[in-house]
Amino acid sequence: MTKPPVLRIAAVQLLLVSVASAVLHLSGKPVTALSVFIGGALCALPSAYFGRRAFRDSGARAAPRVVGNFYRAETGKFILTMAGFAAVFATVKPINAAALFISYALCVIVQWILVARMVR
């Protein structure tokens, strides 16, 4: 069994967010561009961490380790996401909160779509 392409999905998310940020920056909206990039990164980077951590082991003999890896990976992803949002709101000034949350949400939707397409 091959490992799920979680890191590829995170790379696609970062690429899409980078392009959107570049377009916004070139159109004269640097604060919105930065907010969009940070929102996408807050989605993609913890997901990449999850993928690296959760899919370390495979096989029937490793089943207990796989379950433990999934719990630790999901906990780590949650902590990284919450700490990321806290750090951004504490340190990045000015920030466009709407752009940050919208890009985060769109990144999650892109993740769902890519996973659904790859599962088929």
N, CA, C and O of each residue as an XYZ file, in Angstrom:
480
protein
N       0.847     -1.181      0.000
C       0.000      0.000      0.000
C       0.888      1.238      0.000
O       1.853      1.320      0.760
N       0.559      2.190     -0.846
C       1.332      3.424     -0.897
C       0.807      4.400      0.148
O      -0.353      4.339      0.557
N       1.677      5.285      0.561
C       1.272      6.284      1.557
C       0.414      7.352      0.889
O       0.643      7.698     -0.270
N      -0.569      7.873      1.613
C      -1.426      8.926      1.056
C      -0.607     10.168      0.688
O       0.382     10.480      1.351
N      -1.014     10.861     -0.351
C      -0.245     12.023     -0.825
C      -0.551     13.309     -0.052
O      -0.849     14.342     -0.651
N      -0.477     13.241      1.254
C      -0.814     14.399      2.086
C       0.147     15.553      1.830
O      -0.272     16.709      1.781
N       1.422     15.252      1.668
C       2.395     16.321      1.433
C       2.197     16.970      0.072
O       2.420     18.170     -0.086
N       1.779     16.179     -0.912
C       1.477     16.763     -2.223
C       0.294     17.710     -2.141
O       0.293     18.766     -2.774
N      -0.715     17.336     -1.365
C      -1.885     18.193     -1.188
C      -1.474     19.506     -0.516
O      -1.917     20.577     -0.930
N      -0.643     19.428      0.504
C      -0.175     20.643      1.183
C       0.629     21.523      0.223
O       0.530     22.749      0.264
N       1.420     20.892     -0.633
C       2.204     21.667     -1.612
C       1.283     22.381     -2.604
O       1.528     23.535     -2.955
N       0.231     21.707     -3.053
C      -0.735     22.331     -3.965
C      -1.426     23.492     -3.275
O      -1.617     24.547     -3.881
N      -1.804     23.315     -2.022
C      -2.441     24.391     -1.271
C      -1.510     25.601     -1.167
O      -1.935     26.733     -1.402
N      -0.260     25.369     -0.821
C       0.689     26.480     -0.699
C       0.934     27.158     -2.038
O       1.104     28.376     -2.096
N       0.953     26.383     -3.108
C       1.131     26.967     -4.436
C      -0.052     27.869     -4.792
O       0.144     28.990     -5.262
N      -1.274     27.388     -4.570
C      -2.466     28.190     -4.871
C      -2.506     29.468     -4.037
O      -2.833     30.540     -4.545
N      -2.175     29.346     -2.770
C      -2.178     30.516     -1.882
C      -1.090     31.502     -2.300
O      -1.299     32.714     -2.252
N       0.060     30.992     -2.704
C       1.152     31.870     -3.144
C       0.761     32.650     -4.390
O       1.046     33.843     -4.497
N       0.111     31.980     -5.329
C      -0.330     32.655     -6.552
C      -1.372     33.722     -6.217
O      -1.293     34.845     -6.714
N      -2.345     33.372     -5.376
C      -3.376     34.343     -4.997
C      -2.754     35.536     -4.271
O      -3.148     36.679     -4.503
N      -1.796     35.274     -3.406
C      -1.127     36.359     -2.681
C      -0.334     37.249     -3.622
O      -0.341     38.471     -3.477
N       0.342     36.650     -4.577
C       1.126     37.437     -5.535
C       0.224     38.339     -6.364
O       0.549     39.501     -6.608
N      -0.910     37.797     -6.796
C      -1.854     38.598     -7.585
C      -2.379     39.765     -6.749
O      -2.455     40.893     -7.237
N      -2.739     39.499     -5.504
C      -3.230     40.570     -4.626
C      -2.146     41.607     -4.353
O      -2.420     42.807     -4.334
N      -0.934     41.152     -4.147
C       0.159     42.093     -3.875
C       0.433     42.977     -5.095
O       0.636     44.184     -4.963
N       0.436     42.368     -6.272
C       0.684     43.132     -7.494
C      -0.459     44.092     -7.817
O      -0.260     45.085     -8.516
N      -1.664     43.794     -7.305
C      -2.791     44.690     -7.542
C      -2.877     45.801     -6.489
O      -3.841     46.566     -6.459
N      -1.853     45.879     -5.625
C      -1.797     46.993     -4.683
C      -2.461     46.744     -3.350
O      -2.855     47.696     -2.677
N      -2.598     45.492     -2.944
C      -3.220     45.170     -1.662
C      -2.270     44.298     -0.835
O      -2.539     43.114     -0.638
N      -1.173     44.864     -0.355
C      -0.174     44.043      0.334
C      -0.658     43.454      1.661
O      -0.267     42.339      2.005
N      -1.486     44.163      2.406
C      -1.984     43.628      3.681
C      -2.902     42.441      3.433
O      -2.818     41.428      4.128
N      -3.776     42.565      2.445
C      -4.664     41.455      2.096
C      -3.853     40.282      1.563
O      -4.154     39.132      1.880
N      -2.831     40.554      0.761
C      -1.989     39.494      0.217
C      -1.298     38.720      1.334
O      -1.276     37.489      1.322
N      -0.738     39.438      2.292
C      -0.075     38.779      3.414
C      -1.073     37.967      4.236
O      -0.771     36.852      4.663
N      -2.247     38.520      4.452
C      -3.277     37.827      5.224
C      -3.727     36.548      4.532
O      -3.927     35.520      5.179
N      -3.886     36.615      3.212
C      -4.278     35.426      2.446
C      -3.190     34.364      2.530
O      -3.483     33.185      2.733
N      -1.943     34.775      2.374
C      -0.845     33.808      2.439
C      -0.765     33.151      3.815
O      -0.608     31.934      3.921
N      -0.872     33.959      4.863
C      -0.782     33.416      6.221
C      -1.955     32.469      6.491
O      -1.763     31.408      7.085
N      -3.156     32.836      6.067
C      -4.312     31.963      6.262
C      -4.137     30.616      5.584
O      -4.465     29.578      6.160
N      -3.622     30.629      4.369
C      -3.374     29.369      3.666
C      -2.278     28.557      4.321
O      -2.375     27.334      4.414
N      -1.235     29.235      4.776
C      -0.139     28.535      5.452
C      -0.606     27.918      6.765
O      -0.158     26.836      7.143
N      -1.520     28.621      7.467
C      -2.058     28.072      8.718
C      -2.893     26.825      8.491
O      -3.135     26.065      9.429
N      -3.332     26.605      7.278
C      -4.052     25.382      6.938
C      -3.094     24.312      6.423
O      -3.145     23.164      6.863
N      -2.226     24.689      5.499
C      -1.387     23.707      4.799
C      -0.265     23.147      5.675
O      -0.008     21.944      5.637
N       0.395     23.977      6.448
C       1.548     23.497      7.220
C       1.157     22.513      8.328
O       1.817     21.482      8.464
N       0.118     22.781      9.122
C      -0.291     21.750     10.083
C      -0.781     20.464      9.401
O      -0.619     19.374      9.949
N      -1.371     20.587      8.226
C      -1.792     19.390      7.490
C      -0.586     18.576      7.040
O      -0.610     17.345      7.071
N       0.463     19.269      6.624
C       1.695     18.569      6.244
C       2.300     17.859      7.460
O       2.776     16.729      7.349
N       2.281     18.520      8.610
C       2.747     17.885      9.841
C       1.936     16.626     10.122
O       2.491     15.577     10.449
N       0.610     16.742      9.988
C      -0.251     15.584     10.213
C       0.136     14.433      9.288
O       0.245     13.289      9.728
N       0.342     14.734      8.020
C       0.679     13.687      7.060
C       1.990     12.995      7.380
O       2.091     11.772      7.277
N       2.992     13.766      7.768
C       4.289     13.166      8.113
C       4.189     12.318      9.373
O       4.784     11.244      9.459
N       3.438     12.804     10.342
C       3.355     12.116     11.636
C       2.415     10.905     11.584
O       2.731      9.854     12.142
N       1.276     11.045     10.926
C       0.254      9.995     10.962
C       0.629      8.766     10.134
O       0.288      7.641     10.500
N       1.319      8.976      9.041
C       1.579      7.872      8.126
C       3.013      7.363      8.204
O       3.587      6.943      7.200
N       3.584      7.403      9.402
C       4.929      6.871      9.603
C       4.962      5.361      9.439
O       5.850      4.826      8.776
N       4.011      4.682     10.031
C       3.986      3.219     10.033
C       2.832      2.713      9.183
O       1.858      3.429      8.952
N       2.949      1.482      8.724
C       1.852      0.855      7.987
C       1.946     -0.653      8.180
O       2.980     -1.178      8.595
N       0.867     -1.330      7.878
C       0.844     -2.775      7.988
C       0.041     -3.238      9.182
O      -0.222     -2.480     10.116
N      -0.345     -4.509      9.129
C      -1.200     -5.078     10.170
C      -0.483     -5.146     11.516
O      -1.099     -4.909     12.555
N       0.791     -5.462     11.510
C       1.525     -5.569     12.775
C       1.712     -4.215     13.452
O       1.879     -4.135     14.670
N       1.683     -3.175     12.665
C       1.891     -1.833     13.213
C       0.580     -1.137     13.568
O       0.579      0.060     13.857
N      -0.529     -1.860     13.550
C      -1.848     -1.244     13.775
C      -1.919     -0.419     15.067
O      -2.425      0.702     15.033
N      -1.433     -0.930     16.197
C      -1.492     -0.087     17.412
C      -0.669      1.197     17.282
O      -1.084      2.249     17.769
N       0.491      1.118     16.630
C       1.308      2.321     16.428
C       0.630      3.289     15.471
O       0.713      4.503     15.653
N      -0.045      2.757     14.446
C      -0.744      3.611     13.477
C      -1.838      4.399     14.177
O      -1.980      5.600     13.947
N      -2.604      3.747     15.017
C      -3.677      4.428     15.752
C      -3.080      5.508     16.661
O      -3.582      6.632     16.706
N      -2.024      5.171     17.373
C      -1.372      6.149     18.236
C      -0.807      7.320     17.446
O      -0.887      8.469     17.880
N      -0.230      7.019     16.274
C       0.303      8.080     15.420
C      -0.801      9.033     14.977
O      -0.600     10.246     14.934
N      -1.974      8.476     14.645
C      -3.078      9.324     14.212
C      -3.534     10.248     15.332
O      -3.783     11.430     15.094
N      -3.645      9.733     16.536
C      -4.047     10.579     17.661
C      -3.029     11.676     17.922
O      -3.394     12.837     18.111
N      -1.748     11.310     17.933
C      -0.701     12.316     18.170
C      -0.641     13.329     17.034
O      -0.445     14.522     17.268
N      -0.808     12.854     15.811
C      -0.756     13.760     14.656
C      -1.916     14.750     14.683
O      -1.723     15.939     14.426
N      -3.107     14.273     14.989
C      -4.265     15.173     15.022
C      -4.148     16.176     16.164
O      -4.504     17.344     16.010
N      -3.652     15.723     17.299
C      -3.440     16.638     18.423
C      -2.405     17.697     18.062
O      -2.597     18.882     18.338
N      -1.319     17.270     17.452
C      -0.282     18.214     17.035
C      -0.786     19.196     15.999
O      -0.452     20.380     16.045
N      -1.591     18.710     15.062
C      -2.160     19.589     14.032
C      -3.049     20.650     14.670
O      -2.981     21.824     14.307
N      -3.869     20.240     15.607
C      -4.765     21.173     16.299
C      -3.962     22.225     17.066
O      -4.267     23.416     17.000
N      -2.935     21.780     17.793
C      -2.114     22.707     18.574
C      -1.372     23.669     17.653
O      -1.316     24.868     17.929
N      -0.800     23.158     16.558
C      -0.094     24.031     15.615
C      -1.028     25.067     15.006
O      -0.646     26.225     14.832
N      -2.253     24.657     14.680
C      -3.209     25.591     14.095
C      -3.602     26.676     15.091
O      -3.594     27.862     14.759
N      -3.943     26.274     16.300
C      -4.350     27.262     17.310
C      -3.186     28.183     17.679
O      -3.374     29.394     17.799
N      -1.994     27.627     17.858
C      -0.825     28.455     18.182
C      -0.496     29.390     17.014
O      -0.082     30.530     17.221
N      -0.681     28.904     15.803
C      -0.438     29.748     14.631
C      -1.371     30.938     14.584
O      -0.931     32.068     14.372
N      -2.664     30.694     14.781
C      -3.625     31.805     14.797
C      -3.309     32.782     15.929
O      -3.355     33.996     15.729
N      -2.990     32.267     17.107
C      -2.664     33.141     18.239
C      -1.423     33.981     17.937
O      -1.400     35.182     18.210
N      -0.405     33.356     17.382
C       0.826     34.082     17.067
C       0.584     35.148     16.009
O       1.123     36.251     16.098
N      -0.227     34.819     15.007
C      -0.509     35.792     13.944
C      -1.250     37.001     14.512
O      -0.876     38.142     14.241
N      -2.290     36.758     15.290
C      -3.055     37.879     15.820
C      -2.266     38.677     16.855
O      -2.545     39.856     17.069
N      -1.286     38.048     17.497
C      -0.482     38.767     18.483
C       0.658     39.566     17.843
O       1.082     40.582     18.393
N       1.150     39.120     16.699
C       2.363     39.742     16.165
C       2.207     40.448     14.824
O       2.937     41.403     14.558
N       1.295     40.019     13.983
C       1.199     40.597     12.636
C       0.235     41.775     12.659
O      -0.967     41.606     12.865
N       0.776     42.961     12.446
C      -0.032     44.180     12.381
C       0.401     44.956     11.153
O       1.609     45.121     10.983
N      -0.435     45.430     10.313
C      -1.884     45.223     10.260
C      -2.207     43.874      9.615
O      -1.391     43.296      8.897
N      -3.394     43.400      9.887
C      -3.866     42.124      9.339
C      -5.309     42.283      8.885
O      -6.095     42.984      9.522
N      -5.646     41.638      7.796
C      -7.024     41.614      7.323
C      -7.619     40.289      7.791
O      -7.424     39.253      7.155
N      -8.342     40.329      8.903
C      -8.856     39.100      9.511
C      -9.810     38.357      8.582
O      -9.798     37.127      8.537
N     -10.626     39.086      7.850
C     -11.567     38.430      6.928
C     -10.809     37.646      5.856
O     -11.155     36.501      5.567
N      -9.792     38.247      5.273
C      -9.000     37.558      4.249
C      -8.284     36.354      4.843
O      -8.179     35.313      4.195
N      -7.792     36.487      6.065
C      -7.104     35.390      6.742
C      -8.033     34.193      6.917
O      -7.675     33.071      6.558
N      -9.220     34.426      7.466
C     -10.154     33.331      7.714
C     -10.734     32.764      6.419
O     -10.937     31.554      6.312
N     -10.999     33.618      5.446
C     -11.531     33.127      4.164
C     -10.501     32.258      3.459
O     -10.846     31.202      2.930
N      -9.243     32.684      3.442
C      -8.230     31.858      2.779
C      -8.010     30.555      3.528
O      -7.763     29.521      2.908
N      -8.095     30.588      4.859
C      -8.000     29.349      5.643
C      -9.144     28.402      5.260
O      -8.924     27.218      5.005
N     -10.352     28.935      5.225
C     -11.518     28.104      4.892
C     -11.428     27.567      3.467
O     -11.749     26.403      3.224
N     -10.998     28.396      2.527
C     -10.861     27.931      1.150
C      -9.783     26.864      1.026
O      -9.906     25.942      0.219
N      -8.737     26.986      1.819
C      -7.689     25.962      1.813
C      -8.240     24.627      2.332
O      -7.904     23.568      1.802
N      -9.065     24.679      3.346
C      -9.687     23.453      3.863
C     -10.577     22.830      2.785
O     -10.569     21.613      2.599
N     -11.338     23.656      2.080
C     -12.206     23.143      1.007
C     -11.373     22.539     -0.119
O     -11.725     21.487     -0.652
N     -10.273     23.195     -0.487
C      -9.377     22.640     -1.513
C      -8.844     21.279     -1.059
O      -8.738     20.349     -1.859
N      -8.517     21.171      0.210
C      -8.031     19.907      0.762
C      -9.092     18.820      0.613
O      -8.782     17.712      0.174
N     -10.323     19.120      0.968
C     -11.403     18.141      0.830
C     -11.559     17.695     -0.617
O     -11.689     16.503     -0.896
N     -11.544     18.657     -1.536
C     -11.725     18.345     -2.957
C     -10.592     17.470     -3.459
O     -10.832     16.481     -4.152
N      -9.356     17.824     -3.118
C      -8.214     17.019     -3.580
C      -8.229     15.613     -3.000
O      -7.930     14.646     -3.701
N      -8.575     15.497     -1.732
C      -8.656     14.170     -1.120
C      -9.761     13.347     -1.787
O      -9.568     12.165     -2.073
N     -10.914     13.966     -2.034
C     -12.026     13.250     -2.675
C     -11.640     12.784     -4.078
O     -11.996     11.677     -4.482
N     -10.920     13.614     -4.818
C     -10.500     13.235     -6.165
C      -9.469     12.118     -6.140
O      -9.454     11.271     -7.033
N      -8.610     12.104     -5.132
C      -7.569     11.081     -5.061
C      -8.089      9.751     -4.543
O      -7.519      8.700     -4.838
N      -9.169      9.791     -3.773
C      -9.737      8.564     -3.233
C     -10.453      7.761     -4.314
O     -10.491      6.531     -4.266
N     -11.015      8.462     -5.281
C     -11.762      7.778     -6.346
C     -10.937      6.820     -7.083
O     -11.425      6.169     -8.007
